Amino acid sequence: MSFVAFVNGIVLMFLAGLMGVDAVLFPETRPVFTTAFVLTGIVGAMLAVAASAASPALNRLHTFVLTTSIWLVAALAGALPLYLWSLPPVDALFEAMSGITTTGSTVMTGLDSTPRGILLWRALLQAVGGVGFIVTGIALLPILKVGGMQLFRTESSDKGEKELGNATQFAFATLVVYIGLMGLCGLIYAEGGMSIFDATTHAMTTLSTGGYSNYDASFGHFDSAFLQWTGTVFMLLGALPFAWYIRAINRNIFRSEQVLGLLKGLAVAILGLSLWLTLNSETEFLDALRLVAFNVVSVVTTTGFASADYTEWGPFAVTSFFLLTAVGGCTGSTAGGAKTMRWIILYRSLRSQIRSVHSPSGIFSTKYEGQTVGDDVASGVIAFFTLYFATFAVLAMALGLVGLDFLSAVSGALTALANVGPGVGDTIGPAGNFATIGDDAKLIFVAGMYLGRLEMMTVFILFTRTFWREV
């Protein structure tokens, strides 16, 4: 377990370094970030030095502890500058957890006049959380076999590592692609009229599919069709597997069932809702297409930007956006949610089951990417969805127990678990935020965001007796 402490110390020292950069750049919040830099750096250095002699060898059970502890430690450290600035402890933890899990829900109001040092810190948390989950999704979750994620390793991770020689080179290539896309996004945002600061921070929160904005009106602050289409494209790019990019660049292989599945699903949802909006309002089709495309992609990729209050588009639109919240992007991307790969496998497993009922003597197998899906993967996916929606139900009931109305409790539970950001309704919908809810509800949301980002099983296994006996 000493190596787990060592890695967490390194994470704290890295975050302290980012706090130091923020302190240098913005004098207005320099005392806040200087204090946070010192405190976080000291704790991180102490952990790293104390555990520096630890062996880097990790068994599977230690990997569970490492994965779960890093995100919690990062959220606590990320909350420190926000608390030292002005946010109450629960609000600071909520904002930091939302940032590091790239959820995008916020308790902050008056963002238009918030110091730029604080706005940059929120964007940095999401940028770090986004690339952190790429690494987790590619390197750790397949090893842990969380909800069928081991299939992603056979789909693209192993191929990418073999192509580049080793896992370190593969991770470096992933980082290059991530930063490269982020830089390109920022340049186009700036060309489209954003200030350099807005372009930089929004590029971070777009590619990380995080959704933090510098304005209370979210992306709707930028009344620009060019910027909205740009955001749509780069949110989608952030939700595609980064191993797929590497494979496409190095081997010129673009085929991916989950990428194709995500694109097809988005096309159907966008076209259907665009027609609905055109027929049921005075909106022209091209304007409807832009508004729908931006907001549907934002929800499905779990970014959480909003360019319009889609809850005003009618009950069909509200129901559609609620259901789209659970979809998610691709495995090995920055996006949250249940993931396209799992939905594909679930659908094909159910189809095979129905066929076997119809023809008991037939042999029907579930295939994905040309390979037969083993029983362990199929059962893992089914177990994941069972746990996913059971957790959703518990969160929704807990939120109702502490006083949230039905719509806020149900949509809030799903948006937290899927790491989307806004829910539906007047309180936590795209036109609202989480500032007015009580501290008890905020802590439930914190737990939901944390569980959702770590695929739940990674966390829940820590509460079993068998785990601690084996550790």
FIMI-551068 format. One record per residue (C-alpha): residue number from 0; x negated, y, z. Coordinates in pm, 1 decimal, decimal comma, always signed. Layout:
<sites>
num|xx|yy|zz
NUM|X|Y|Z
...
</sites>
This chain:
<sites>
num|xx|yy|zz
0|+0,0|+0,0|+0,0
1|-300,9|+227,8|+33,2
2|-318,2|+273,4|-343,0
3|+44,0|+392,7|-338,5
4|-57,3|+664,3|-92,3
5|-357,5|+751,6|-311,1
6|-141,4|+800,2|-622,3
7|+107,5|+1012,5|-429,3
8|-181,7|+1226,1|-307,4
9|-295,0|+1279,6|-666,5
10|+61,3|+1375,6|-764,6
11|+73,4|+1632,4|-484,5
12|-261,5|+1776,3|-587,8
13|-141,7|+1803,6|-948,3
14|+174,1|+1986,2|-839,9
15|-38,0|+2210,5|-618,5
16|-243,5|+2298,7|-925,6
17|+72,8|+2403,6|-1109,0
18|+171,4|+2614,1|-808,7
19|-168,7|+2782,3|-827,3
20|-117,9|+2862,5|-1195,7
21|+222,5|+3013,3|-1117,1
22|+66,3|+3222,0|-838,2
23|-195,9|+3360,2|-1075,9
24|+52,2|+3447,6|-1350,2
25|+320,5|+3627,7|-1149,7
26|+225,0|+3872,0|-870,5
27|+586,4|+3913,7|-758,1
28|+604,3|+3558,5|-626,0
29|+230,4|+3512,9|-560,8
30|+260,9|+3488,5|-177,8
31|+522,3|+3213,7|-214,7
32|+321,9|+3001,0|-455,2
33|-9,0|+3064,7|-280,9
34|+132,4|+2931,9|+45,0
35|+290,1|+2635,5|-133,0
36|-35,4|+2570,7|-317,7
37|-235,5|+2555,8|+4,7
38|+9,7|+2337,1|+196,5
39|+74,6|+2094,0|-88,9
40|-291,7|+2077,0|-183,7
41|-404,1|+2000,3|+171,7
42|-149,4|+1720,2|+218,4
43|-230,5|+1575,7|-122,3
44|-605,2|+1587,4|-65,0
45|-570,6|+1423,0|+275,6
46|-366,7|+1138,0|+129,2
47|-601,9|+1090,6|-164,0
48|-918,0|+1095,6|+47,3
49|-774,8|+869,0|+317,2
50|-672,4|+607,7|+59,6
51|-955,4|+659,6|-190,1
52|-1114,5|+323,9|-110,7
53|-794,4|+134,9|-189,8
54|-797,7|-125,3|-464,7
55|-601,8|-12,6|-773,4
56|-453,5|-361,3|-807,8
57|-77,3|-356,2|-762,6
58|+157,9|-648,6|-740,9
59|+513,1|-620,2|-870,5
60|+659,1|-532,9|-530,7
61|+408,2|-254,9|-469,1
62|+502,3|-111,6|-808,6
63|+858,8|-70,1|-686,6
64|+734,1|+130,3|-388,5
65|+505,0|+339,4|-608,9
66|+782,0|+421,3|-857,2
67|+1037,7|+520,5|-596,5
68|+797,5|+715,5|-375,1
69|+647,8|+931,6|-652,0
70|+981,3|+1083,5|-749,9
71|+1078,9|+1151,3|-389,7
72|+741,1|+1306,1|-303,6
73|+748,9|+1518,8|-619,7
74|+1099,4|+1646,0|-537,1
75|+1001,3|+1738,8|-180,4
76|+689,8|+1920,6|-302,8
77|+887,1|+2090,5|-578,5
78|+1138,2|+2218,0|-323,5
79|+870,6|+2391,3|-113,3
80|+821,2|+2704,3|-329,8
81|+1197,0|+2739,7|-372,9
82|+1247,3|+2721,3|+3,9
83|+964,5|+2965,9|+75,6
84|+1115,6|+3203,7|-180,1
85|+1474,2|+3223,7|-51,7
86|+1677,4|+2905,1|-101,1
87|+1815,2|+2718,3|+200,6
88|+1655,0|+2374,6|+256,5
89|+1937,4|+2168,4|+103,5
90|+1967,4|+2400,7|-195,9
91|+1591,2|+2390,2|-251,6
92|+1591,4|+2009,0|-241,3
93|+1890,8|+1995,2|-475,7
94|+1726,3|+2228,8|-727,4
95|+1393,2|+2045,9|-713,8
96|+1549,0|+1699,8|-743,8
97|+1760,2|+1822,9|-1033,6
98|+1444,3|+1959,9|-1192,9
99|+1210,1|+1664,8|-1146,5
100|+1478,9|+1417,1|-1259,1
101|+1555,7|+1648,5|-1555,6
102|+1921,8|+1656,8|-1455,9
103|+1967,1|+2032,1|-1494,5
104|+2242,2|+2087,7|-1236,8
105|+2178,1|+2409,9|-1049,0
106|+2284,7|+2583,4|-731,0
107|+2120,7|+2910,5|-833,2
108|+2318,7|+3212,7|-949,9
109|+2192,9|+3543,3|-1077,7
110|+1934,6|+3370,2|-1294,3
111|+1922,5|+3670,5|-1526,3
112|+1748,1|+3868,7|-1250,3
113|+1555,5|+3584,0|-1083,6
114|+1174,5|+3637,7|-1066,4
115|+994,5|+3482,3|-1360,1
116|+765,4|+3286,2|-1129,1
117|+1065,4|+3093,6|-996,8
118|+1208,8|+3042,5|-1345,6
119|+875,1|+2908,8|-1467,6
120|+855,0|+2671,0|-1170,8
121|+1197,2|+2526,1|-1254,8
122|+1084,8|+2472,0|-1614,5
123|+756,3|+2315,2|-1503,6
124|+939,1|+2069,7|-1279,7
125|+1144,5|+1952,8|-1574,8
126|+844,9|+1935,0|-1807,7
127|+657,5|+1720,9|-1553,8
128|+964,7|+1508,7|-1481,0
129|+1024,0|+1447,3|-1850,6
130|+677,2|+1319,0|-1928,4
131|+676,0|+1132,2|-1597,8
132|+982,1|+936,0|-1696,4
133|+836,1|+856,7|-2038,4
134|+541,3|+695,7|-1858,8
135|+775,3|+518,9|-1616,4
136|+998,0|+396,2|-1896,4
137|+709,2|+269,9|-2107,2
138|+468,7|+138,1|-1844,4
139|+657,3|+50,8|-1526,4
140|+1024,9|-28,1|-1586,2
141|+953,8|-304,4|-1841,3
142|+720,1|-467,4|-1588,3
143|+984,6|-441,5|-1318,3
144|+1244,0|-591,2|-1557,3
145|+1503,9|-336,3|-1454,5
146|+1831,1|-393,9|-1636,0
147|+1683,8|-557,2|-1944,8
148|+1408,7|-298,1|-1984,9
149|+1152,1|-572,2|-2050,5
150|+1294,1|-587,4|-2403,6
151|+1168,1|-234,3|-2467,0
152|+813,3|-353,8|-2413,2
153|+851,5|-613,2|-2688,1
154|+1025,9|-358,5|-2909,8
155|+767,2|-84,1|-2912,7
156|+536,1|-50,0|-2614,9
157|+321,9|-354,5|-2678,6
158|+298,8|-272,4|-3047,1
159|+188,2|+79,3|-2967,7
160|-71,2|-34,3|-2716,5
161|-213,3|-295,0|-2953,6
162|-224,8|-38,1|-3232,5
163|-417,5|+212,2|-3021,5
164|-638,4|-31,2|-2836,6
165|-527,6|+2,5|-2474,3
166|-264,6|+146,3|-2244,5
167|-473,1|+456,5|-2162,3
168|-499,7|+556,5|-2526,8
169|-131,6|+485,4|-2571,6
170|-43,1|+710,6|-2276,2
171|-268,3|+984,9|-2414,0
172|-101,5|+958,5|-2755,4
173|+239,0|+985,9|-2587,2
174|+128,8|+1301,3|-2406,7
175|-2,7|+1451,0|-2732,4
176|+330,3|+1387,5|-2907,0
177|+523,1|+1531,8|-2611,3
178|+316,9|+1849,8|-2588,0
179|+303,3|+1882,4|-2965,9
180|+681,3|+1871,0|-3001,5
181|+718,2|+2109,0|-2708,9
182|+476,2|+2356,5|-2866,4
183|+654,1|+2336,8|-3202,4
184|+988,7|+2393,3|-3031,0
185|+852,3|+2699,9|-2850,1
186|+711,8|+2847,7|-3171,1
187|+1043,9|+2809,8|-3353,9
188|+1234,5|+2953,4|-3056,0
189|+1004,6|+3256,6|-3059,7
190|+1046,1|+3292,4|-3435,9
191|+1422,8|+3282,5|-3383,7
192|+1420,3|+3579,9|-3148,3
193|+1344,2|+3449,7|-2799,6
194|+1082,8|+3628,9|-2593,2
195|+755,4|+3442,1|-2543,4
196|+852,4|+3362,1|-2185,7
197|+1201,6|+3238,4|-2279,4
198|+1063,7|+3037,6|-2571,4
199|+803,9|+2871,8|-2347,5
200|+1037,4|+2779,7|-2063,6
201|+1323,8|+2671,4|-2288,2
202|+1088,1|+2456,7|-2494,7
203|+989,3|+2280,2|-2171,2
204|+1348,9|+2221,9|-2068,7
205|+1458,9|+2121,8|-2419,2
206|+1197,8|+1851,3|-2489,6
207|+1227,0|+1719,3|-2134,0
208|+1605,2|+1703,5|-2191,8
209|+1633,9|+1888,6|-1862,5
210|+1857,0|+2182,7|-1947,0
211|+1741,5|+2451,3|-1704,4
212|+1789,2|+2795,5|-1853,3
213|+1678,5|+3141,9|-1746,1
214|+2032,6|+3273,8|-1766,8
215|+2365,5|+3207,2|-1595,2
216|+2525,9|+3164,6|-1937,8
217|+2278,1|+2885,6|-2015,9
218|+2193,8|+2855,8|-2385,7
219|+2506,7|+3053,7|-2464,3
220|+2306,7|+3363,5|-2369,3
221|+2137,6|+3335,9|-2709,2
222|+2415,5|+3421,1|-2952,0
223|+2224,8|+3278,7|-3246,1
224|+2323,8|+2996,3|-3479,6
225|+1955,6|+2945,4|-3569,1
226|+1852,8|+2897,0|-3206,5
227|+2144,7|+2665,2|-3135,8
228|+2064,3|+2440,9|-3432,9
229|+1698,3|+2444,3|-3328,5
230|+1795,2|+2341,7|-2977,2
231|+2017,6|+2065,9|-3114,4
232|+1732,0|+1918,7|-3318,6
233|+1473,3|+1928,5|-3040,4
234|+1709,6|+1793,0|-2774,1
235|+1761,8|+1497,2|-3004,9
236|+1387,2|+1460,5|-3063,0
237|+1333,4|+1449,3|-2686,9
238|+1586,3|+1165,9|-2657,2
239|+1410,3|+938,4|-2909,1
240|+1152,4|+680,2|-2793,2
241|+806,1|+831,1|-2782,4
242|+659,2|+490,6|-2858,8
243|+865,7|+504,3|-3179,3
244|+688,2|+828,0|-3277,7
245|+349,3|+665,3|-3224,5
246|+449,2|+358,5|-3420,6
247|+580,6|+575,6|-3704,4
248|+263,4|+786,5|-3715,4
249|+16,7|+498,8|-3694,0
250|+197,1|+226,1|-3883,4
251|+451,9|+416,8|-4095,2
252|+730,8|+203,0|-3947,8
253|+1048,3|+398,2|-3879,5
254|+1302,5|+123,4|-3825,0
255|+1454,6|+112,7|-3477,4
256|+1797,2|-23,1|-3395,4
257|+1846,4|+202,3|-3095,5
258|+1742,9|+515,2|-3287,2
259|+1983,7|+426,5|-3566,5
260|+2253,8|+342,1|-3314,4
261|+2212,4|+674,8|-3135,4
262|+2224,7|+871,4|-3462,0
263|+2535,2|+687,7|-3582,9
264|+2712,9|+738,7|-3251,3
265|+2630,3|+1107,9|-3246,3
266|+2748,2|+1151,5|-3605,9
267|+3087,1|+995,1|-3529,3
268|+3136,4|+1197,4|-3208,7
269|+3029,3|+1526,6|-3366,5
270|+3241,8|+1485,4|-3678,2
271|+3548,6|+1376,5|-3481,3
272|+3531,3|+1660,0|-3228,5
273|+3449,4|+1916,2|-3498,4
274|+3764,6|+1820,9|-3688,7
275|+3962,4|+1831,7|-3363,8
276|+3834,9|+2178,8|-3277,1
277|+3900,0|+2308,2|-3629,7
278|+4257,2|+2174,9|-3639,8
279|+4346,0|+2288,6|-3288,0
280|+4192,6|+2635,7|-3282,9
281|+4108,9|+2922,8|-3512,1
282|+3744,5|+2814,5|-3533,6
283|+3600,6|+2767,8|-3882,7
284|+3468,8|+2418,3|-3953,1
285|+3101,1|+2519,3|-3983,2
286|+3119,1|+2714,3|-3656,7
287|+3297,0|+2421,2|-3493,7
288|+3031,9|+2184,5|-3627,9
289|+2753,6|+2395,7|-3475,4
290|+2924,1|+2433,6|-3136,8
291|+3021,3|+2067,4|-3117,2
292|+2684,0|+1940,0|-3239,3
293|+2493,3|+2143,6|-2980,7
294|+2712,3|+2047,5|-2687,0
295|+2759,7|+1681,4|-2780,4
296|+2386,2|+1633,1|-2833,8
297|+2322,0|+1818,0|-2507,5
298|+2549,6|+1582,8|-2312,5
299|+2451,0|+1256,8|-2483,3
300|+2078,9|+1332,2|-2452,3
301|+2148,1|+1432,2|-2089,7
302|+1994,9|+1777,6|-2144,8
303|+2282,6|+1976,8|-2000,4
304|+2252,4|+2302,2|-2193,9
305|+2584,6|+2466,8|-2275,1
306|+2658,6|+2711,6|-2555,0
307|+3033,8|+2721,0|-2490,1
308|+3286,3|+2611,2|-2228,9
309|+3402,6|+2294,9|-2401,3
310|+3656,2|+2229,0|-2126,2
311|+3868,4|+2495,4|-2297,5
312|+3886,4|+2293,2|-2620,1
313|+4173,0|+2078,7|-2496,6
314|+4227,0|+1749,5|-2311,8
315|+4089,5|+1534,4|-2595,7
316|+3760,7|+1724,5|-2587,7
317|+3738,1|+1709,2|-2206,5
318|+3799,0|+1333,3|-2207,7
319|+3546,2|+1284,1|-2487,9
320|+3272,2|+1480,4|-2311,2
321|+3338,1|+1292,5|-1988,9
322|+3295,2|+957,4|-2164,2
323|+2989,0|+1077,5|-2357,5
324|+2822,6|+1158,4|-2025,4
325|+2756,6|+788,6|-1966,3
326|+2591,2|+716,1|-2302,6
327|+2237,6|+851,3|-2264,3
328|+1944,7|+861,5|-2504,3
329|+1691,4|+595,4|-2599,4
330|+1463,2|+395,5|-2373,3
331|+1112,6|+536,3|-2344,6
332|+1236,8|+892,0|-2397,4
333|+1291,8|+1182,7|-2160,8
334|+1668,5|+1126,6|-2163,3
335|+1867,4|+974,1|-1879,7
336|+2196,7|+786,5|-1890,3
337|+2260,2|+416,5|-1943,3
338|+2050,0|+416,8|-2264,9
339|+2149,5|+325,7|-2618,9
340|+1956,1|-0,8|-2614,8
341|+2163,4|-135,1|-2327,1
342|+2492,3|-36,9|-2492,2
343|+2388,1|-221,1|-2809,7
344|+2293,4|-535,0|-2619,1
345|+2611,7|-520,7|-2409,0
346|+2827,2|-489,5|-2721,2
347|+2652,0|-776,4|-2899,8
348|+2660,2|-996,7|-2589,4
349|+3033,8|-941,6|-2553,9
350|+3082,1|-1009,0|-2925,9
351|+2893,9|-1338,1|-2895,1
352|+3103,3|-1431,1|-2592,1
353|+3428,4|-1360,2|-2777,6
354|+3311,2|-1569,1|-3072,8
355|+3220,2|-1858,7|-2845,0
356|+3567,5|-1848,0|-2691,4
357|+3722,9|-1855,4|-3037,9
358|+3489,1|-2131,2|-3160,2
359|+3372,6|-2336,3|-2858,6
360|+3158,1|-2567,8|-3071,3
361|+2972,3|-2282,7|-3239,5
362|+2631,3|-2151,4|-3138,1
363|+2616,4|-1773,3|-3117,5
364|+2308,7|-1580,1|-3013,0
365|+2259,9|-1214,3|-2933,4
366|+1991,8|-1046,9|-3142,1
367|+1815,4|-714,8|-3106,4
368|+1542,9|-584,2|-3337,7
369|+1545,9|-920,0|-3515,3
370|+1475,8|-1114,2|-3195,1
371|+1703,5|-1338,1|-2997,1
372|+1786,0|-1177,5|-2665,9
373|+1711,1|-1414,2|-2379,5
374|+1959,3|-1491,6|-2105,7
375|+1744,0|-1299,1|-1856,4
376|+1770,7|-980,9|-2063,0
377|+2143,6|-1017,8|-2126,4
378|+2215,1|-1087,4|-1759,7
379|+1990,8|-795,4|-1663,3
380|+2189,9|-559,4|-1884,1
381|+2521,2|-683,5|-1747,0
382|+2387,4|-652,8|-1391,0
383|+2271,6|-299,5|-1467,7
384|+2614,4|-188,2|-1591,9
385|+2785,2|-355,7|-1297,1
386|+2558,5|-175,8|-1052,2
387|+2577,2|+148,4|-1254,5
388|+2954,0|+178,0|-1238,2
389|+2973,1|+43,6|-882,6
390|+2729,9|+316,5|-776,1
391|+2933,8|+569,9|-971,9
392|+3248,6|+462,0|-785,4
393|+3078,2|+488,3|-445,8
394|+2938,2|+833,6|-525,9
395|+3276,9|+954,9|-648,7
396|+3451,0|+829,9|-332,6
397|+3182,5|+986,6|-113,4
398|+3225,9|+1320,4|-289,5
399|+3601,3|+1297,0|-247,9
400|+3552,0|+1213,3|+119,9
401|+3360,1|+1537,9|+179,4
402|+3629,6|+1746,9|+13,9
403|+3565,8|+1774,4|-360,3
404|+3871,1|+1762,8|-585,3
405|+3925,5|+1454,2|-800,4
406|+3791,1|+1598,9|-1126,4
407|+3479,3|+1743,6|-963,5
408|+3414,4|+1425,8|-765,4
409|+3451,4|+1188,6|-1060,1
410|+3271,2|+1397,5|-1322,5
411|+3010,0|+1509,0|-1069,9
412|+2927,0|+1152,0|-970,9
413|+2881,2|+1052,2|-1334,2
414|+2682,1|+1358,8|-1432,7
415|+2446,4|+1308,4|-1137,7
416|+2397,4|+938,1|-1204,4
417|+2345,5|+999,2|-1577,3
418|+2119,7|+1302,0|-1509,3
419|+2326,3|+1519,8|-1744,8
420|+2375,1|+1844,7|-1551,3
421|+2721,2|+1997,6|-1585,2
422|+3037,1|+1804,3|-1518,6
423|+3386,7|+1903,0|-1622,6
424|+3632,4|+2130,2|-1445,1
425|+3621,9|+2487,5|-1318,9
426|+3371,5|+2431,4|-1036,9
427|+3088,4|+2226,1|-1185,4
428|+3179,5|+2247,1|-1553,0
429|+2965,5|+2410,9|-1824,0
430|+3087,6|+2754,2|-1714,4
431|+3019,7|+2694,6|-1343,7
432|+2748,9|+2551,6|-1118,4
433|+2701,8|+2366,5|-790,8
434|+2645,8|+2671,8|-568,2
435|+2986,5|+2672,4|-401,3
436|+2999,9|+2308,2|-291,8
437|+2904,8|+2209,1|+62,6
438|+2566,8|+2081,9|+179,2
439|+2701,7|+1731,6|+238,6
440|+2818,9|+1710,4|-122,9
441|+2487,6|+1849,4|-245,3
442|+2298,7|+1576,8|-61,0
443|+2522,6|+1315,0|-221,3
444|+2439,8|+1466,8|-558,6
445|+2068,9|+1454,8|-470,6
446|+2101,7|+1083,6|-398,6
447|+2292,1|+1030,2|-723,2
448|+2032,3|+1209,6|-934,6
449|+1752,5|+1013,7|-769,4
450|+1925,7|+677,1|-814,3
451|+2015,1|+749,5|-1174,8
452|+1666,0|+852,6|-1275,8
453|+1510,3|+543,5|-1120,7
454|+1761,1|+303,2|-1278,1
455|+1912,7|+218,7|-935,3
456|+1778,8|-136,8|-907,3
457|+1431,4|+5,1|-851,7
458|+1563,5|+178,6|-539,8
459|+1818,7|-71,5|-413,7
460|+1570,2|-356,8|-405,7
461|+1383,2|-170,9|-130,5
462|+1681,2|-224,5|+97,9
463|+1670,2|-603,5|+80,0
464|+1515,1|-822,0|+349,4
465|+1345,9|-1041,5|+91,2
466|+1149,9|-748,9|-48,0
467|+992,9|-652,0|+283,8
468|+919,1|-1013,9|+373,6
469|+723,7|-1055,3|+49,6
470|+545,8|-721,1|+88,2
</sites>
